Amino acid sequence: MEEELELQEQLIIEEVEELKELDIYTEEGIDEYVDDDSISPTEQGFMKGYLGA
């Protein structure tokens, strides 16, 4: 039972780390979303302008 909880905790930690890496409010996140076609180049420009403000 304890090992199962530790495994679940590790999976949650990994998921949180992955989400941090893809944060749309970072340049890396913005570029990743554009590469995945999740946002358009227009949205990319807007978001980078947001970061610069």
Secondary structure, 3 states (H helix, E strand, C coil): CHHHHHHHHHHHHHHHHHHHHCCCCCHHHHHHHHHCCCCCHHHHHHHHHHHHC
